[in-house]
Amino acid sequence: MRNVRPVSQLFGVDRGQPVDRYYIEKFLNENKKYIQGTVVEIGDDTYARKYGMNITRQEILHLTSDNPRATIIGDLTNQKTLKNQIADCFICTQTLNFIYDVKSAIEGIYFMLKDKGCALVTVSGISQISRYDMERWGDFWRFTDKSISGIFSEVFGSENIQLHTYGNVLSSVALLEGISAEELSEDELLFNDNVYQVIIAVKAIKK
């Protein structure tokens, strides 16, 4: 621990699966029944392909036109660039941290969902700064369950959201050090201490 440099500056990707991604995939796996019909995912369709069930149409939303796989070029904070009520499921992992106008982005997700559609969203509570994102569009926020619950409630209604936090002091340190999930035991990863919120996951239904 007496080292001012982390074990890895790549979130642990060079050592295995990053700790935050372990939690994200656990959340998506537990909610995979919602990943069906028309699915919108940010950036690529990695999680839709991995966890999707009975997907009839896949849309990939990206902010800029330099992503050849994107089917929708749009800004979540600008509804004029989005398609209204097209998604049965909207997968948004680790994106809202990098959007300054978070509430408008959540309103954009709501705008794209069909009635009874489901948004599966994760945000960081504890993480290093993402230099890649900082240099392109910005790295603005680290959330708590209280802050993200408040914003989602304003858009979806508190009765239509469910939150879960993941993390503890050991997994927090591991993520910051760049130690991979494989280097911790399952018990160590799954022990939940709400004071150390590595990942906050939201399931929100449009009603």
Residue pairs with C-beta under 8 A, 6 or more apart in sequence:
6 128
6 176
6 177
6 178
7 15
7 177
7 178
7 179
8 14
8 15
8 177
8 178
8 179
9 128
9 178
10 178
11 18
11 20
11 127
11 128
11 175
11 178
12 18
12 19
12 174
12 175
12 177
12 178
12 179
12 180
12 181
14 178
15 178
15 179
15 180
15 182
15 183
16 180
16 181
16 182
16 183
17 180
17 181
17 182
18 175
18 180
18 181
19 171
19 174
19 175
19 179
19 180
19 181
19 184
19 189
19 198
20 94
20 124
20 127
20 175
20 198
20 199
21 181
22 181
22 189
23 122
23 166
23 167
23 189
23 198
23 199
23 201
24 93
24 94
24 122
24 199
24 201
25 47
25 50
26 166
27 120
27 122
27 164
27 166
27 199
27 201
28 35
28 47
28 50
28 51
28 91
28 93
28 120
29 51
31 118
31 120
31 203
32 51
32 52
32 53
33 53
34 89
34 118
34 120
34 203
35 47
35 48
35 51
35 52
35 53
35 55
35 89
35 91
35 120
36 52
36 53
36 54
36 55
36 56
36 88
36 89
37 54
37 55
37 56
37 57
37 87
37 88
37 89
38 55
38 56
38 57
38 58
38 59
38 86
38 87
38 88
38 89
38 114
39 45
39 48
39 52
39 55
39 57
39 58
39 59
39 87
39 88
39 89
39 90
39 91
40 59
40 60
40 61
40 72
40 86
40 87
40 89
40 90
40 91
40 112
41 47
41 48
41 58
41 59
41 60
41 61
41 90
41 91
41 92
42 60
42 61
42 62
42 91
42 92
42 93
42 95
43 60
43 61
43 62
43 67
43 95
44 60
44 67
44 69
45 58
45 60
45 69
47 91
47 93
48 55
48 58
48 89
48 91
58 71
59 71
59 72
59 83
59 86
59 87
60 67
60 69
60 70
60 71
60 72
61 70
61 71
61 72
61 74
61 76
61 82
62 69
62 70
62 72
62 73
62 74
63 73
63 74
63 75
63 137
64 73
65 73
72 82
72 83
73 81
74 81
74 82
74 83
74 108
75 81
75 82
75 108
76 82
76 95
76 99
76 104
76 105
76 108
76 109
77 99
77 101
77 104
77 105
77 108
78 104
78 108
79 107
79 108
79 111
82 108
82 111
82 112
83 112
84 111
84 112
85 111
85 112
85 113
85 114
85 115
85 117
86 112
86 114
87 112
87 113
87 114
87 117
88 113
88 114
88 117
88 118
89 117
89 118
89 119
89 120
90 109
90 112
90 113
90 117
90 118
90 119
90 120
90 121
91 120
92 109
92 119
92 120
92 121
92 122
93 120
93 121
93 122
94 122
94 123
94 124
95 105
96 102
96 105
96 106
96 121
96 123
96 141
96 143
96 148
97 123
97 124
97 127
97 130
97 133
97 139
97 140
97 141
97 142
97 143
98 130
98 133
98 137
98 138
98 139
98 140
99 105
99 137
99 140
100 138
100 140
102 141
102 151
103 151
103 154
103 155
106 151
106 152
106 155
106 156
107 155
109 119
109 121
109 204
110 119
110 155
110 156
110 206
113 119
113 206
114 206
115 206
115 207
116 205
116 206
116 207
117 205
117 206
118 203
118 204
118 205
118 206
119 156
119 202
119 203
119 204
119 205
119 206
120 201
120 202
120 203
121 152
121 201
121 202
121 203
121 204
122 199
122 200
122 201
122 202
123 141
123 143
123 148
123 199
123 200
123 202
124 142
124 143
124 198
124 199
124 200
125 142
125 143
125 144
125 145
125 165
125 167
125 196
125 197
125 198
125 199
125 200
126 142
126 167
126 172
126 175
126 176
126 196
126 197
126 198
127 142
127 175
127 176
127 198
128 175
128 176
129 139
130 139
133 139
143 197
143 200
144 197
144 200
145 163
145 165
145 194
145 197
145 200
148 163
148 200
148 202
149 158
149 161
149 163
149 202
152 161
152 202
152 204
153 161
155 204
156 204
156 205
156 206
156 207
157 207
160 204
160 205
160 206
160 207
161 202
161 203
161 204
161 205
162 202
162 203
162 204
163 200
163 201
163 202
163 203
164 200
164 201
165 192
165 194
165 197
165 199
165 200
165 201
166 192
166 197
166 198
166 199
166 200
166 201
167 192
167 193
167 196
167 197
167 198
167 199
168 188
168 191
168 192
168 193
168 196
169 193
169 195
169 196
170 184
170 188
170 191
171 184
171 188
171 189
171 191
171 196
171 198
172 196
172 198
173 179
174 180
174 181
174 183
174 184
175 198
181 189
